[in-house]
Amino acid sequence: MTENKSKEQPVLSNEISDETGQYDVRFLLWRKFCNENGVPVETLPGELKGEIKQKWESLKEERLRKPEK
């Protein structure tokens, strides 16, 4: 069975860069999301379930997608 590579999302690194550290936009967005939705910040995004997971995925897609050239 052949996988369709065009439908796969690019893999993002979870490393904190030396340039941005704790202020990396992904971490700031996660902290804000957790605060607004009563999710403990120690929770991993992969641990979310149901509606709250869909809400996180939508927010992430909206805020972190790269602009098209």
A tleap script that builds the chain and sets N, CA, C and O, in Angstrom:
source leaprc.protein.ff14SB
mol = sequence {
  NMET THR GLU ASN LYS SER LYS GLU GLN PRO
  VAL LEU SER ASN GLU ILE SER ASP GLU THR
  GLY GLN TYR ASP VAL ARG PHE LEU LEU TRP
  ARG LYS PHE CYS ASN GLU ASN GLY VAL PRO
  VAL GLU THR LEU PRO GLY GLU LEU LYS GLY
  GLU ILE LYS GLN LYS TRP GLU SER LEU LYS
  GLU GLU ARG LEU ARG LYS PRO GLU CLYS
}
set mol.1.N position { 0.851 -1.179 0.000 }
set mol.1.CA position { 0.000 0.000 0.000 }
set mol.1.C position { 0.896 1.242 0.000 }
set mol.1.O position { 1.787 1.353 0.843 }
set mol.2.N position { 0.680 2.160 -0.913 }
set mol.2.CA position { 1.488 3.363 -1.040 }
set mol.2.C position { 0.800 4.527 -0.340 }
set mol.2.O position { -0.392 4.772 -0.522 }
set mol.3.N position { 1.591 5.244 0.470 }
set mol.3.CA position { 1.040 6.403 1.168 }
set mol.3.C position { 1.126 7.629 0.268 }
set mol.3.O position { 2.067 7.772 -0.513 }
set mol.4.N position { 0.155 8.497 0.382 }
set mol.4.CA position { 0.143 9.730 -0.393 }
set mol.4.C position { 0.860 10.810 0.406 }
set mol.4.O position { 0.299 11.350 1.359 }
set mol.5.N position { 2.083 11.128 0.032 }
set mol.5.CA position { 2.909 12.082 0.765 }
set mol.5.C position { 2.366 13.513 0.702 }
set mol.5.O position { 2.626 14.308 1.604 }
set mol.6.N position { 1.617 13.848 -0.349 }
set mol.6.CA position { 1.124 15.219 -0.486 }
set mol.6.C position { 0.098 15.586 0.573 }
set mol.6.O position { -0.122 16.770 0.830 }
set mol.7.N position { -0.530 14.600 1.190 }
set mol.7.CA position { -1.543 14.883 2.202 }
set mol.7.C position { -0.954 14.960 3.605 }
set mol.7.O position { -1.636 15.373 4.543 }
set mol.8.N position { 0.312 14.564 3.757 }
set mol.8.CA position { 0.932 14.554 5.078 }
set mol.8.C position { 1.339 15.966 5.494 }
set mol.8.O position { 1.787 16.764 4.670 }
set mol.9.N position { 1.177 16.257 6.770 }
set mol.9.CA position { 1.597 17.533 7.327 }
set mol.9.C position { 3.107 17.498 7.529 }
set mol.9.O position { 3.652 16.436 7.832 }
set mol.10.N position { 3.800 18.624 7.370 }
set mol.10.CA position { 5.231 18.644 7.651 }
set mol.10.C position { 5.468 18.419 9.142 }
set mol.10.O position { 4.685 18.872 9.977 }
set mol.11.N position { 6.534 17.728 9.466 }
set mol.11.CA position { 6.852 17.448 10.857 }
set mol.11.C position { 7.498 18.691 11.466 }
set mol.11.O position { 8.463 19.229 10.922 }
set mol.12.N position { 6.961 19.138 12.592 }
set mol.12.CA position { 7.513 20.293 13.290 }
set mol.12.C position { 8.376 19.815 14.440 }
set mol.12.O position { 8.042 18.844 15.119 }
set mol.13.N position { 9.466 20.489 14.650 }
set mol.13.CA position { 10.355 20.151 15.747 }
set mol.13.C position { 9.784 20.729 17.039 }
set mol.13.O position { 9.213 21.819 17.035 }
set mol.14.N position { 9.937 20.005 18.132 }
set mol.14.CA position { 9.497 20.501 19.428 }
set mol.14.C position { 10.652 21.095 20.224 }
set mol.14.O position { 10.539 21.319 21.429 }
set mol.15.N position { 11.760 21.346 19.539 }
set mol.15.CA position { 12.921 21.914 20.208 }
set mol.15.C position { 12.710 23.396 20.460 }
set mol.15.O position { 12.106 24.096 19.647 }
set mol.16.N position { 13.210 23.866 21.585 }
set mol.16.CA position { 13.179 25.293 21.900 }
set mol.16.C position { 14.453 25.881 21.323 }
set mol.16.O position { 15.553 25.472 21.694 }
set mol.17.N position { 14.313 26.826 20.427 }
set mol.17.CA position { 15.494 27.403 19.795 }
set mol.17.C position { 16.221 28.339 20.755 }
set mol.17.O position { 15.619 28.893 21.674 }
set mol.18.N position { 17.507 28.505 20.533 }
set mol.18.CA position { 18.295 29.412 21.354 }
set mol.18.C position { 17.843 30.856 21.167 }
set mol.18.O position { 17.960 31.669 22.084 }
set mol.19.N position { 17.328 31.176 19.984 }
set mol.19.CA position { 16.917 32.546 19.697 }
set mol.19.C position { 15.621 32.934 20.407 }
set mol.19.O position { 15.481 34.071 20.855 }
set mol.20.N position { 14.679 32.008 20.513 }
set mol.20.CA position { 13.376 32.364 21.068 }
set mol.20.C position { 13.100 31.760 22.433 }
set mol.20.O position { 12.349 32.331 23.224 }
set mol.21.N position { 13.698 30.612 22.719 }
set mol.21.CA position { 13.527 29.989 24.022 }
set mol.21.C position { 12.082 29.834 24.418 }
set mol.21.O position { 11.254 29.372 23.633 }
set mol.22.N position { 11.783 30.223 25.642 }
set mol.22.CA position { 10.428 30.052 26.166 }
set mol.22.C position { 9.417 30.963 25.496 }
set mol.22.O position { 8.216 30.821 25.725 }
set mol.23.N position { 9.878 31.903 24.665 }
set mol.23.CA position { 8.966 32.831 24.005 }
set mol.23.C position { 8.630 32.396 22.584 }
set mol.23.O position { 8.063 33.172 21.815 }
set mol.24.N position { 8.972 31.181 22.238 }
set mol.24.CA position { 8.610 30.623 20.936 }
set mol.24.C position { 7.097 30.729 20.789 }
set mol.24.O position { 6.358 30.448 21.732 }
set mol.25.N position { 6.634 31.135 19.604 }
set mol.25.CA position { 5.210 31.392 19.369 }
set mol.25.C position { 4.342 30.170 19.692 }
set mol.25.O position { 3.213 30.326 20.156 }
set mol.26.N position { 4.854 28.962 19.452 }
set mol.26.CA position { 4.065 27.752 19.740 }
set mol.26.C position { 3.818 27.596 21.228 }
set mol.26.O position { 2.726 27.209 21.643 }
set mol.27.N position { 4.831 27.898 22.033 }
set mol.27.CA position { 4.683 27.763 23.478 }
set mol.27.C position { 3.778 28.852 24.047 }
set mol.27.O position { 2.975 28.603 24.946 }
set mol.28.N position { 3.920 30.058 23.512 }
set mol.28.CA position { 3.044 31.148 23.963 }
set mol.28.C position { 1.591 30.855 23.621 }
set mol.28.O position { 0.702 31.097 24.438 }
set mol.29.N position { 1.339 30.338 22.422 }
set mol.29.CA position { -0.025 29.993 22.019 }
set mol.29.C position { -0.586 28.897 22.917 }
set mol.29.O position { -1.744 28.970 23.327 }
set mol.30.N position { 0.219 27.879 23.230 }
set mol.30.CA position { -0.232 26.784 24.091 }
set mol.30.C position { -0.581 27.310 25.479 }
set mol.30.O position { -1.615 26.947 26.040 }
set mol.31.N position { 0.277 28.163 26.035 }
set mol.31.CA position { 0.008 28.710 27.373 }
set mol.31.C position { -1.281 29.528 27.382 }
set mol.31.O position { -2.083 29.428 28.310 }
set mol.32.N position { -1.472 30.331 26.351 }
set mol.32.CA position { -2.697 31.138 26.261 }
set mol.32.C position { -3.921 30.235 26.140 }
set mol.32.O position { -4.923 30.457 26.819 }
set mol.33.N position { -3.847 29.220 25.281 }
set mol.33.CA position { -4.947 28.279 25.100 }
set mol.33.C position { -5.291 27.593 26.422 }
set mol.33.O position { -6.462 27.489 26.788 }
set mol.34.N position { -4.273 27.132 27.129 }
set mol.34.CA position { -4.500 26.456 28.409 }
set mol.34.C position { -5.186 27.384 29.398 }
set mol.34.O position { -6.137 26.981 30.069 }
set mol.35.N position { -4.722 28.601 29.494 }
set mol.35.CA position { -5.295 29.572 30.415 }
set mol.35.C position { -6.762 29.850 30.093 }
set mol.35.O position { -7.602 29.888 30.992 }
set mol.36.N position { -7.065 30.043 28.823 }
set mol.36.CA position { -8.425 30.385 28.415 }
set mol.36.C position { -9.397 29.214 28.497 }
set mol.36.O position { -10.610 29.418 28.553 }
set mol.37.N position { -8.869 27.977 28.504 }
set mol.37.CA position { -9.744 26.808 28.474 }
set mol.37.C position { -9.644 25.923 29.706 }
set mol.37.O position { -10.187 24.818 29.724 }
set mol.38.N position { -8.957 26.398 30.728 }
set mol.38.CA position { -8.860 25.649 31.980 }
set mol.38.C position { -8.103 24.335 31.849 }
set mol.38.O position { -8.389 23.372 32.561 }
set mol.39.N position { -7.139 24.297 30.936 }
set mol.39.CA position { -6.323 23.097 30.734 }
set mol.39.C position { -5.006 23.306 31.475 }
set mol.39.O position { -4.365 24.341 31.291 }
set mol.40.N position { -4.585 22.359 32.305 }
set mol.40.CA position { -3.286 22.514 32.969 }
set mol.40.C position { -2.176 22.625 31.916 }
set mol.40.O position { -2.134 21.835 30.973 }
set mol.41.N position { -1.287 23.597 32.076 }
set mol.41.CA position { -0.243 23.848 31.087 }
set mol.41.C position { 0.704 22.651 30.945 }
set mol.41.O position { 1.387 22.523 29.929 }
set mol.42.N position { 0.749 21.785 31.947 }
set mol.42.CA position { 1.600 20.600 31.889 }
set mol.42.C position { 1.038 19.537 30.938 }
set mol.42.O position { 1.737 18.592 30.574 }
set mol.43.N position { -0.217 19.699 30.545 }
set mol.43.CA position { -0.870 18.759 29.630 }
set mol.43.C position { -0.181 18.838 28.272 }
set mol.43.O position { 0.177 19.920 27.808 }
set mol.44.N position { -0.003 17.695 27.650 }
set mol.44.CA position { 0.542 17.671 26.294 }
set mol.44.C position { -0.612 17.771 25.305 }
set mol.44.O position { -1.680 17.212 25.556 }
set mol.45.N position { -0.425 18.461 24.198 }
set mol.45.CA position { -1.502 18.583 23.213 }
set mol.45.C position { -2.051 17.228 22.771 }
set mol.45.O position { -3.244 17.119 22.486 }
set mol.46.N position { -1.229 16.213 22.707 }
set mol.46.CA position { -1.667 14.881 22.308 }
set mol.46.C position { -2.578 14.213 23.327 }
set mol.46.O position { -3.225 13.212 23.021 }
set mol.47.N position { -2.631 14.753 24.518 }
set mol.47.CA position { -3.494 14.196 25.565 }
set mol.47.C position { -4.914 14.749 25.516 }
set mol.47.O position { -5.801 14.243 26.202 }
set mol.48.N position { -5.131 15.775 24.716 }
set mol.48.CA position { -6.464 16.370 24.613 }
set mol.48.C position { -7.421 15.404 23.923 }
set mol.48.O position { -7.011 14.603 23.084 }
set mol.49.N position { -8.681 15.487 24.280 }
set mol.49.CA position { -9.717 14.620 23.702 }
set mol.49.C position { -10.927 15.453 23.303 }
set mol.49.O position { -11.175 16.521 23.862 }
set mol.50.N position { -11.662 14.955 22.345 }
set mol.50.CA position { -12.962 15.507 21.971 }
set mol.50.C position { -12.946 16.948 21.511 }
set mol.50.O position { -12.086 17.367 20.736 }
set mol.51.N position { -13.917 17.697 22.006 }
set mol.51.CA position { -14.148 19.071 21.576 }
set mol.51.C position { -12.955 19.988 21.862 }
set mol.51.O position { -12.617 20.843 21.044 }
set mol.52.N position { -12.323 19.809 23.021 }
set mol.52.CA position { -11.191 20.669 23.373 }
set mol.52.C position { -10.014 20.407 22.437 }
set mol.52.O position { -9.258 21.325 22.119 }
set mol.53.N position { -9.854 19.161 21.994 }
set mol.53.CA position { -8.798 18.835 21.034 }
set mol.53.C position { -9.077 19.509 19.693 }
set mol.53.O position { -8.168 20.056 19.067 }
set mol.54.N position { -10.331 19.467 19.254 }
set mol.54.CA position { -10.704 20.119 17.998 }
set mol.54.C position { -10.481 21.628 18.082 }
set mol.54.O position { -10.043 22.255 17.117 }
set mol.55.N position { -10.783 22.197 19.234 }
set mol.55.CA position { -10.592 23.629 19.436 }
set mol.55.C position { -9.097 23.984 19.334 }
set mol.55.O position { -8.733 24.979 18.707 }
set mol.56.N position { -8.232 23.156 19.957 }
set mol.56.CA position { -6.794 23.388 19.888 }
set mol.56.C position { -6.289 23.245 18.456 }
set mol.56.O position { -5.504 24.076 17.997 }
set mol.57.N position { -6.719 22.219 17.750 }
set mol.57.CA position { -6.270 21.999 16.372 }
set mol.57.C position { -6.673 23.162 15.471 }
set mol.57.O position { -5.892 23.588 14.620 }
set mol.58.N position { -7.880 23.673 15.653 }
set mol.58.CA position { -8.355 24.811 14.856 }
set mol.58.C position { -7.538 26.064 15.147 }
set mol.58.O position { -7.126 26.773 14.229 }
set mol.59.N position { -7.310 26.327 16.420 }
set mol.59.CA position { -6.533 27.493 16.817 }
set mol.59.C position { -5.106 27.389 16.287 }
set mol.59.O position { -4.556 28.356 15.759 }
set mol.60.N position { -4.526 26.229 16.432 }
set mol.60.CA position { -3.159 26.000 15.969 }
set mol.60.C position { -3.060 26.208 14.459 }
set mol.60.O position { -2.131 26.859 13.982 }
set mol.61.N position { -4.003 25.665 13.716 }
set mol.61.CA position { -4.004 25.815 12.265 }
set mol.61.C position { -4.149 27.287 11.877 }
set mol.61.O position { -3.472 27.769 10.969 }
set mol.62.N position { -5.028 27.985 12.567 }
set mol.62.CA position { -5.283 29.394 12.263 }
set mol.62.C position { -4.072 30.274 12.562 }
set mol.62.O position { -3.731 31.155 11.773 }
set mol.63.N position { -3.433 30.040 13.681 }
set mol.63.CA position { -2.360 30.919 14.136 }
set mol.63.C position { -0.963 30.524 13.674 }
set mol.63.O position { -0.095 31.385 13.531 }
set mol.64.N position { -0.735 29.226 13.438 }
set mol.64.CA position { 0.627 28.785 13.150 }
set mol.64.C position { 0.888 28.425 11.696 }
set mol.64.O position { 2.027 28.132 11.330 }
set mol.65.N position { -0.133 28.442 10.870 }
set mol.65.CA position { 0.115 28.101 9.469 }
set mol.65.C position { 0.986 29.168 8.822 }
set mol.65.O position { 0.904 30.357 9.130 }
set mol.66.N position { 1.815 28.689 7.920 }
set mol.66.CA position { 2.726 29.607 7.248 }
set mol.66.C position { 1.991 30.293 6.107 }
set mol.66.O position { 1.205 29.658 5.404 }
set mol.67.N position { 2.237 31.581 5.917 }
set mol.67.CA position { 1.561 32.296 4.817 }
set mol.67.C position { 1.980 31.716 3.472 }
set mol.67.O position { 3.136 31.345 3.267 }
set mol.68.N position { 1.023 31.648 2.572 }
set mol.68.CA position { 1.311 31.140 1.238 }
set mol.68.C position { 2.012 32.226 0.443 }
set mol.68.O position { 1.705 33.411 0.567 }
set mol.69.N position { 2.970 31.789 -0.385 }
set mol.69.CA position { 3.727 32.755 -1.197 }
set mol.69.C position { 3.130 32.890 -2.558 }
set mol.69.O position { 3.633 33.658 -3.379 }
savepdb mol mol.pdb
quit
